[in-house]
Amino acid sequence: MAGVLSAERVWVETFTGLRVMQFARLLKAVRERGGNGTMQGRPWSLPLAERVLLVAVYYRTNLTMRQLGPLFGVSSSTVCRVIQRLGPLLALEPVGRPADAADRLWIVDGTLVPVRDRHLGSSSRNYRFSANVQVIVDADTRLVIAAARPVPGTTADAHAWRASGLAERCQDVTVLGDGAYLNCGMVVPHRKRPRRELLPGEEADNAAHRTVRARVEHVIGRMKNYKILRDCRQHGDGLHHAVQAVAHMHNLALAS
C-alpha cells in the first residue's frame, strides 16, 4: 500500500478520479473479495494495487489494451486477463433495505451506453448500437443504489425496469421516475389529457418533480466521466461489470 500512497499518487488521482484514500478503500474491497486468488499457478507480473489501478484507468480513460500495456510494462494479453479477472470484483456493493425506508426518496432513470456487442445492443434513438441501463440513485446523498443488467437500447424504460428486478429492492421506498415509467408503481409527472390543460397545482407538482429528478441525470452524467460508458468495447458481461465498477467508484468519490 505504501507504493500506492507515494509513487503512484499522481496516477491514482489523475487517471482514476479518486483520491489516494478512496482508491485504498477500493483496493481493500477487491482484496476482501479474493482479488489475490489462491496464490497458486504462475504469479501475476503486477502486484494487486497496480492491477486494480490498471482496471480503474481502463474504465476511466477507455484506452485500448495495446495502449495500456506499455503504460504498465505488461503485454496487452496480460491487460486483458487482469480486466477479466478483476472487473467483476470492483462491483458496487449490494444495498439492503434501509431501516428508514418510508422516509427515503430514490430516483430511477435509464441511460443509453453505446456498445460494440451486437448481441447486447440495438440501433436506438441515439443512432448507435446501444444498451439501456437502469440506475437507481438516492435523492439526498446522490449515491448509486443499484444498476440493472443492460438490455437492448430499443427497450422502453418501463419494460427495462420491470425486467430488471430492481423493484424488489425498492419495497416501501418512494421512487421517482419520468413519464416513461407509467404504471410501474412510481411517482411520475402529471400528463396532459387531450383538450385539457394541466391544473395550476399539477403544473407546480411537475416543476417540483423535474427539480428533484434532475439529480439522477447529474449522477449519470458524472458516471459517464468514465469513458467506458461512452463507447464500451467489452462483450458479454463486460458492460455490466463496467457499470457496476463505475457506480462503486462514483460512490467512493462522493462519500468521502
C-alpha positions as a Markdown table, in Angstrom:
| # | Residue | x | y | z |
|---|---|---|---|---|
| 1 | Met | 0.0 | 0.0 | 0.0 |
| 2 | Ala | 3.0 | 2.3 | 0.6 |
| 3 | Gly | 3.7 | 2.3 | -3.2 |
| 4 | Val | 0.2 | 3.5 | -4.0 |
| 5 | Leu | 0.5 | 6.3 | -1.4 |
| 6 | Ser | 3.7 | 7.6 | -2.8 |
| 7 | Ala | 5.0 | 6.8 | -6.3 |
| 8 | Glu | 1.5 | 6.2 | -7.8 |
| 9 | Arg | -0.3 | 9.1 | -6.2 |
| 10 | Val | -0.3 | 11.1 | -9.5 |
| 11 | Trp | -1.5 | 8.0 | -11.4 |
| 12 | Val | -4.4 | 7.4 | -8.9 |
| 13 | Glu | -5.7 | 11.0 | -8.7 |
| 14 | Thr | -5.2 | 11.9 | -12.4 |
| 15 | Phe | -6.3 | 8.7 | -14.1 |
| 16 | Thr | -9.0 | 7.3 | -11.8 |
| 17 | Gly | -10.8 | 10.4 | -10.5 |
| 18 | Leu | -10.2 | 9.0 | -6.9 |
| 19 | Arg | -8.1 | 10.4 | -4.1 |
| 20 | Val | -5.5 | 8.0 | -2.7 |
| 21 | Met | -7.5 | 7.0 | 0.4 |
| 22 | Gln | -10.6 | 6.4 | -1.8 |
| 23 | Phe | -8.6 | 4.2 | -4.0 |
| 24 | Ala | -7.3 | 2.4 | -0.9 |
| 25 | Arg | -10.9 | 1.6 | 0.0 |
| 26 | Leu | -11.5 | 0.2 | -3.4 |
| 27 | Leu | -8.3 | -1.9 | -3.2 |
| 28 | Lys | -9.4 | -3.2 | 0.2 |
| 29 | Ala | -12.8 | -4.3 | -1.2 |
| 30 | Val | -11.2 | -6.1 | -4.1 |
| 31 | Arg | -8.7 | -7.9 | -1.8 |
| 32 | Glu | -11.5 | -9.0 | 0.6 |
| 33 | Arg | -13.4 | -10.4 | -2.5 |
| 34 | Gly | -10.5 | -12.6 | -3.3 |
| 35 | Gly | -8.6 | -10.4 | -5.8 |
| 36 | Asn | -5.3 | -12.1 | -5.0 |
| 37 | Gly | -6.8 | -15.5 | -5.8 |
| 38 | Thr | -5.4 | -18.7 | -4.3 |
| 39 | Met | -1.8 | -17.7 | -4.9 |
| 40 | Gln | -1.4 | -20.9 | -7.0 |
| 41 | Gly | 0.0 | -21.2 | -10.5 |
| 42 | Arg | 2.0 | -18.6 | -12.3 |
| 43 | Pro | 2.2 | -15.3 | -10.3 |
| 44 | Trp | 0.9 | -12.1 | -11.7 |
| 45 | Ser | 3.6 | -9.7 | -13.1 |
| 46 | Leu | 1.9 | -6.8 | -11.3 |
| 47 | Pro | 1.0 | -6.5 | -7.6 |
| 48 | Leu | -2.7 | -6.3 | -6.7 |
| 49 | Ala | -2.6 | -2.5 | -6.2 |
| 50 | Glu | -1.3 | -1.9 | -9.7 |
| 51 | Arg | -3.8 | -4.4 | -11.2 |
| 52 | Val | -6.7 | -2.6 | -9.6 |
| 53 | Leu | -5.2 | 0.7 | -10.8 |
| 54 | Leu | -5.0 | -0.7 | -14.3 |
| 55 | Val | -8.7 | -1.7 | -14.3 |
| 56 | Ala | -9.7 | 1.7 | -12.9 |
| 57 | Val | -7.6 | 3.5 | -15.5 |
| 58 | Tyr | -9.2 | 1.4 | -18.3 |
| 59 | Tyr | -12.7 | 2.3 | -17.2 |
| 60 | Arg | -11.8 | 6.0 | -16.7 |
| 61 | Thr | -9.9 | 6.5 | -20.0 |
| 62 | Asn | -11.2 | 3.7 | -22.2 |
| 63 | Leu | -7.7 | 3.3 | -23.6 |
| 64 | Thr | -7.2 | 0.2 | -25.7 |
| 65 | Met | -5.4 | -2.8 | -24.2 |
| 66 | Arg | -2.5 | -2.2 | -26.5 |
| 67 | Gln | -2.2 | 1.3 | -25.2 |
| 68 | Leu | -2.4 | 0.3 | -21.5 |
| 69 | Gly | 0.2 | -2.5 | -21.8 |
| 70 | Pro | 3.2 | -0.2 | -22.3 |
| 71 | Leu | 2.0 | 2.2 | -19.6 |
| 72 | Phe | 2.1 | -0.7 | -17.0 |
| 73 | Gly | 5.0 | -2.6 | -18.5 |
| 74 | Val | 3.0 | -5.7 | -19.4 |
| 75 | Ser | 1.6 | -7.2 | -22.6 |
| 76 | Ser | -1.8 | -6.5 | -24.0 |
| 77 | Ser | -2.9 | -10.1 | -23.2 |
| 78 | Thr | -2.0 | -9.6 | -19.6 |
| 79 | Val | -4.1 | -6.4 | -19.5 |
| 80 | Cys | -7.0 | -8.4 | -20.9 |
| 81 | Arg | -6.6 | -11.1 | -18.3 |
| 82 | Val | -6.4 | -8.5 | -15.5 |
| 83 | Ile | -9.6 | -6.8 | -16.6 |
| 84 | Gln | -11.5 | -10.0 | -17.0 |
| 85 | Arg | -10.3 | -11.3 | -13.5 |
| 86 | Leu | -10.7 | -8.1 | -11.5 |
| 87 | Gly | -13.5 | -6.3 | -13.3 |
| 88 | Pro | -16.3 | -8.2 | -11.6 |
| 89 | Leu | -14.6 | -7.6 | -8.2 |
| 90 | Leu | -14.9 | -3.8 | -8.5 |
| 91 | Ala | -18.7 | -4.1 | -8.5 |
| 92 | Leu | -21.0 | -1.9 | -6.5 |
| 93 | Glu | -21.6 | -3.3 | -3.0 |
| 94 | Pro | -25.3 | -4.6 | -2.6 |
| 95 | Val | -27.6 | -2.2 | -0.8 |
| 96 | Gly | -30.1 | -3.7 | 1.6 |
| 97 | Arg | -33.4 | -2.3 | 2.6 |
| 98 | Pro | -32.8 | 0.9 | 4.6 |
| 99 | Ala | -34.2 | 1.0 | 8.1 |
| 100 | Asp | -35.8 | 4.3 | 7.4 |
| 101 | Ala | -37.3 | 3.1 | 4.0 |
| 102 | Ala | -40.5 | 5.0 | 4.5 |
| 103 | Asp | -38.6 | 8.3 | 4.7 |
| 104 | Arg | -36.2 | 7.7 | 1.8 |
| 105 | Leu | -36.6 | 9.0 | -1.8 |
| 106 | Trp | -34.9 | 7.2 | -4.6 |
| 107 | Ile | -34.9 | 8.2 | -8.3 |
| 108 | Val | -34.6 | 5.9 | -11.3 |
| 109 | Asp | -33.7 | 6.6 | -14.9 |
| 110 | Gly | -32.4 | 4.8 | -17.9 |
| 111 | Thr | -29.3 | 5.7 | -19.9 |
| 112 | Leu | -28.1 | 4.5 | -23.3 |
| 113 | Val | -24.5 | 3.2 | -23.4 |
| 114 | Pro | -23.0 | 2.7 | -26.9 |
| 115 | Val | -21.7 | -0.8 | -27.3 |
| 116 | Arg | -19.8 | -2.9 | -29.9 |
| 117 | Asp | -21.6 | -6.2 | -28.9 |
| 118 | Arg | -24.3 | -6.7 | -31.5 |
| 119 | His | -25.9 | -9.4 | -29.3 |
| 120 | Leu | -26.4 | -7.0 | -26.5 |
| 121 | Gly | -27.1 | -3.6 | -28.2 |
| 122 | Ser | -29.5 | -2.5 | -30.8 |
| 123 | Ser | -29.8 | 0.6 | -33.0 |
| 124 | Ser | -31.6 | 3.1 | -30.8 |
| 125 | Arg | -32.6 | 6.7 | -30.7 |
| 126 | Asn | -29.0 | 7.9 | -30.4 |
| 127 | Tyr | -28.4 | 6.4 | -33.8 |
| 128 | Arg | -25.8 | 4.0 | -32.4 |
| 129 | Phe | -25.9 | 0.4 | -31.2 |
| 130 | Ser | -26.6 | 1.0 | -27.6 |
| 131 | Ala | -27.7 | -0.8 | -24.4 |
| 132 | Asn | -30.3 | 0.5 | -21.9 |
| 133 | Val | -29.0 | 0.5 | -18.3 |
| 134 | Gln | -31.4 | 1.4 | -15.4 |
| 135 | Val | -29.9 | 3.3 | -12.5 |
| 136 | Ile | -31.3 | 4.0 | -9.0 |
| 137 | Val | -29.9 | 7.0 | -7.1 |
| 138 | Asp | -30.6 | 8.2 | -3.6 |
| 139 | Ala | -32.1 | 11.7 | -3.9 |
| 140 | Asp | -30.4 | 13.0 | -0.7 |
| 141 | Thr | -26.9 | 11.6 | -0.9 |
| 142 | Arg | -26.7 | 11.2 | -4.7 |
| 143 | Leu | -25.2 | 7.7 | -4.2 |
| 144 | Val | -26.0 | 5.0 | -6.7 |
| 145 | Ile | -28.1 | 2.4 | -5.0 |
| 146 | Ala | -28.2 | -0.2 | -7.8 |
| 147 | Ala | -27.7 | -0.6 | -11.6 |
| 148 | Ala | -29.5 | -3.2 | -13.6 |
| 149 | Arg | -28.1 | -5.5 | -16.2 |
| 150 | Pro | -28.1 | -3.9 | -19.6 |
| 151 | Val | -30.8 | -4.6 | -22.1 |
| 152 | Pro | -31.0 | -3.7 | -25.8 |
| 153 | Gly | -31.3 | 0.1 | -26.4 |
| 154 | Thr | -34.7 | -0.2 | -28.1 |
| 155 | Thr | -36.2 | -1.5 | -24.9 |
| 156 | Ala | -38.6 | 1.1 | -23.3 |
| 157 | Asp | -37.7 | 2.2 | -19.9 |
| 158 | Ala | -40.8 | 0.8 | -18.3 |
| 159 | His | -40.1 | -2.7 | -19.8 |
| 160 | Ala | -36.5 | -2.5 | -18.8 |
| 161 | Trp | -37.5 | -1.6 | -15.3 |
| 162 | Arg | -39.9 | -4.5 | -15.0 |
| 163 | Ala | -37.4 | -7.0 | -16.3 |
| 164 | Ser | -34.5 | -5.7 | -14.2 |
| 165 | Gly | -35.8 | -7.0 | -10.8 |
| 166 | Leu | -34.8 | -3.7 | -9.2 |
| 167 | Ala | -38.4 | -3.1 | -8.0 |
| 168 | Glu | -37.8 | -5.7 | -5.3 |
| 169 | Arg | -35.1 | -3.5 | -3.8 |
| 170 | Cys | -37.5 | -0.6 | -3.6 |
| 171 | Gln | -40.1 | -2.1 | -1.2 |
| 172 | Asp | -41.6 | 0.7 | 0.9 |
| 173 | Val | -39.3 | 3.3 | -0.6 |
| 174 | Thr | -40.8 | 6.2 | -2.6 |
| 175 | Val | -39.3 | 6.1 | -6.1 |
| 176 | Leu | -39.5 | 8.9 | -8.7 |
| 177 | Gly | -39.5 | 8.3 | -12.4 |
| 178 | Asp | -40.2 | 10.3 | -15.5 |
| 179 | Gly | -43.2 | 9.9 | -17.8 |
| 180 | Ala | -41.8 | 6.7 | -19.3 |
| 181 | Tyr | -42.5 | 4.8 | -16.1 |
| 182 | Leu | -46.3 | 4.9 | -16.1 |
| 183 | Asn | -48.0 | 2.1 | -14.2 |
| 184 | Cys | -44.6 | 1.0 | -12.6 |
| 185 | Gly | -45.6 | 1.9 | -9.1 |
| 186 | Met | -43.5 | 5.2 | -9.1 |
| 187 | Val | -44.3 | 8.8 | -8.6 |
| 188 | Val | -44.4 | 10.2 | -12.1 |
| 189 | Pro | -45.4 | 13.6 | -13.5 |
| 190 | His | -49.0 | 14.5 | -14.4 |
| 191 | Arg | -49.8 | 14.0 | -18.0 |
| 192 | Lys | -51.8 | 16.3 | -20.3 |
| 193 | Arg | -55.0 | 14.8 | -21.4 |
| 194 | Pro | -56.5 | 15.6 | -24.9 |
| 195 | Arg | -58.1 | 19.1 | -25.0 |
| 196 | Arg | -57.4 | 19.6 | -21.3 |
| 197 | Glu | -54.7 | 21.7 | -19.8 |
| 198 | Leu | -53.0 | 20.8 | -16.6 |
| 199 | Leu | -54.3 | 22.4 | -13.4 |
| 200 | Pro | -52.1 | 25.0 | -11.7 |
| 201 | Gly | -51.4 | 22.6 | -8.8 |
| 202 | Glu | -50.4 | 19.9 | -11.3 |
| 203 | Glu | -48.0 | 22.3 | -13.1 |
| 204 | Ala | -46.4 | 23.1 | -9.7 |
| 205 | Asp | -46.1 | 19.4 | -8.9 |
| 206 | Asn | -44.4 | 18.7 | -12.2 |
| 207 | Ala | -42.0 | 21.6 | -11.7 |
| 208 | Ala | -41.0 | 20.2 | -8.3 |
| 209 | His | -40.8 | 16.7 | -9.7 |
| 210 | Arg | -38.4 | 17.9 | -12.5 |
| 211 | Thr | -36.2 | 19.7 | -10.0 |
| 212 | Val | -35.7 | 16.6 | -7.9 |
| 213 | Arg | -35.5 | 14.1 | -10.7 |
| 214 | Ala | -32.6 | 16.2 | -12.3 |
| 215 | Arg | -30.3 | 14.7 | -9.6 |
| 216 | Val | -30.3 | 11.3 | -11.3 |
| 217 | Glu | -29.3 | 12.9 | -14.6 |
| 218 | His | -26.5 | 14.7 | -12.9 |
| 219 | Val | -25.3 | 11.4 | -11.3 |
| 220 | Ile | -25.4 | 9.6 | -14.7 |
| 221 | Gly | -23.5 | 12.5 | -16.3 |
| 222 | Arg | -20.8 | 12.1 | -13.6 |
| 223 | Met | -20.7 | 8.4 | -14.2 |
| 224 | Lys | -20.1 | 9.0 | -17.9 |
| 225 | Asn | -16.9 | 10.8 | -17.0 |
| 226 | Tyr | -15.7 | 7.2 | -17.0 |
| 227 | Lys | -15.3 | 6.9 | -20.8 |
| 228 | Ile | -16.1 | 3.2 | -20.8 |
| 229 | Leu | -19.7 | 4.3 | -20.6 |
| 230 | Arg | -19.4 | 6.4 | -23.8 |
| 231 | Asp | -18.2 | 3.6 | -26.0 |
| 232 | Cys | -17.9 | 0.1 | -24.5 |
| 233 | Arg | -15.8 | -2.3 | -26.5 |
| 234 | Gln | -16.4 | -5.2 | -24.0 |
| 235 | His | -18.6 | -8.1 | -25.0 |
| 236 | Gly | -20.8 | -10.4 | -22.9 |
| 237 | Asp | -21.0 | -9.3 | -19.3 |
| 238 | Gly | -18.2 | -6.7 | -19.8 |
| 239 | Leu | -20.6 | -3.7 | -19.8 |
| 240 | His | -22.5 | -4.9 | -16.7 |
| 241 | His | -19.2 | -5.3 | -14.8 |
| 242 | Ala | -18.1 | -1.8 | -16.1 |
| 243 | Val | -21.3 | -0.1 | -14.9 |
| 244 | Gln | -21.1 | -1.8 | -11.5 |
| 245 | Ala | -17.5 | -0.8 | -11.1 |
| 246 | Val | -18.1 | 2.8 | -12.2 |
| 247 | Ala | -21.0 | 3.1 | -9.8 |
| 248 | His | -18.8 | 1.8 | -7.0 |
| 249 | Met | -16.0 | 4.4 | -7.8 |
| 250 | His | -18.6 | 7.2 | -8.1 |
| 251 | Asn | -19.9 | 6.3 | -4.6 |
| 252 | Leu | -16.4 | 6.3 | -3.2 |
| 253 | Ala | -15.6 | 9.6 | -4.7 |
| 254 | Leu | -18.8 | 11.2 | -3.4 |
| 255 | Ala | -19.0 | 9.6 | 0.1 |
| 256 | Ser | -15.6 | 10.9 | 1.4 |
